[in-house]
Structures are given as C-alpha cells and as structure tokens.
Amino acid sequence: MAGAAGGGGGAGVKALHVVIAFAGALAAHVSVNAFNEWFDFRSGLDAKTKRTPFSGGSGVLPRRPELAPWAFALAAGSMGFTALVGVYFLWVRGPWLLPLGLLGLVVIFAYTPLFARVSVVGLVAPGLGFGPLMVMGVHFALTGAYSWTAFVASLVPFFLVNDLLLLNQFPDVEADRSVGRRNLPITIGRRRSSLVYGAFILAAFASIVAGVALGLLPPMALISLGALFVAVPAAVGARRHADDLDALTPYLGLNVVTNLLTPVLVAVGLMVG
C-alpha cells in the first residue's frame, strides 16, 4: 500500500492514462443515465412524469418504445467498458482501487431500481458516484496514491450533484410516489427538502474554504466562491417556490449552472495553484 494514502502524487501522470480514465468516467456517466431511462420506462414512470427542461427524463423511450432494448444495451455496454477500464487500472496500480471501483459499479446499476426507494441512500448516492468515487478513483488511477486534496475536492461534486438530483425530484413527487420511490421530497416534503438543498449548497462551498484553510487546496481555489452568485439565488428560489413548480423551473436551471460552474472554477484554481 505504498503511497496509497499520500498527498498529491501528480508527477509522472501519463497522457494515455488520462485518456483512458476520461473514457471510463464518461462511459460511467452514459451508463447510469441510460439505465435510469430504461428503468423509468419499464416501471411506467415516464408516462406519468411532468417534464421540464431540466427534469423528468429525455422522453425518448415513451415516444420510441422500440428503442428500449437499445437503451439497455447502451447502459450495459458502457458499464462493461467502465469495468474494463477499472480492470486495466487494477493491473497498472494494484488492488487498492478495487473497493471504489466495485462500489461505483453498484451505484451505476442500483441507483434507480434500489437506492431511489430509500430516501437517505437515494439522497447521497448520486454525489457519492460523481464525487468521492469518481474523483478519488481517477486520482488513484492516474497517480497510484490516495490524496486528501482529491478527497476535499471531491466533496464539491458530492454535495452539488446530490443537490442536482434532489431539486430535480421536486416536480416528480406524485409520479415517483406512484411507482414506489421514497426519495426525500416524498418522505419529508418539498419545503423541508429545500432546507436540505440549501444546507448542501453551504456545505459544498464550506468544503472549499476549509480545504484552503487546511492547506489542502491552493488559495486560487477560492475563485470558485464566485459561483455563489448563482448558487445562492438557486437556494433562495428553491425555498420560496418549493411547492410552485412553474415558478421553480428557472431555479432548476440555476441548479444546473451551479453544478457546472463550481467544479470548473475549482479545477482552474487547482491548475493555477
């Protein structure tokens, strides 16, 4: 386990490994979305969901049900490709990557049929997949070491991706309940869930400040606090319009912008140092 709990470990990263890791991460993203589309179509949820520009699925399979087998094949194939990438890095880096890789595959497949039926698990599973599992897994694959810097950086997508899925569940409460889901807006209501949304926004940015204060992130990472100009209105709008779904729609958009802008600014801060 030499170096497995080390610091940065960025020296000697191979360009080929960057490309392979990126391809595996992209395939994981494709897989979880394709499985979600397929499971929602099979459960009948797609026929009941009120779609917005930011939630409710793509609507492709209800319009083209003959594509359902292809959606499943895409989901399974891309997950298989992700698994092969993981096997490659196990061969290159050793077995310490295995726990993250196995848990990541479980999250990909089980999120829609299982985790979405357990409120707390469904709340944190998306962020776990896109945060610690992906960020720390890729970091280990590229460097052969686990890093506290990578862990702190992974907390940003952990909280923000959880929030992305949480707010997107607000328009779908009635439809989700009808197919047996038990996500947070169903179990505690939209108004209380909006408080969790705001708390996760706060936690995402607090983790950046804490990382800089502890010397785990460079001071330039604080440029990501500029995204608060988008994130704070999103949190205020989610609280104010939790039960007014038409008025909530623009804040779903701000939620997406927050999820895209903040990690990009953190990454810029890490690169500039």
ABEGO torsion letter per residue (X at the ends): XBGAABBAGABGBBAAAAAAAAAAAAAAAAAAAAAAAAAAAAAGAAAABBBBAABGEAGAAAABAAAAAAAAAAAAAAAAAAAAAAAAAAAAAEAAAAAAAAAAAAAAAAAAAAAAABAAAAAAAAAAAABAAAAAAAAAAAAGBBBAAAAAAAAAAAAAAAAAAAAAAAAAAAAAAAAGBBBAAAAAEAAAAAAAAAAAAAAAAAAAAAAAAAGABBAAAAAAAAAAAAAAAAAAAAAAAAABAAAAAAAAAAAAAAAAAAAAAAAAAAAAX
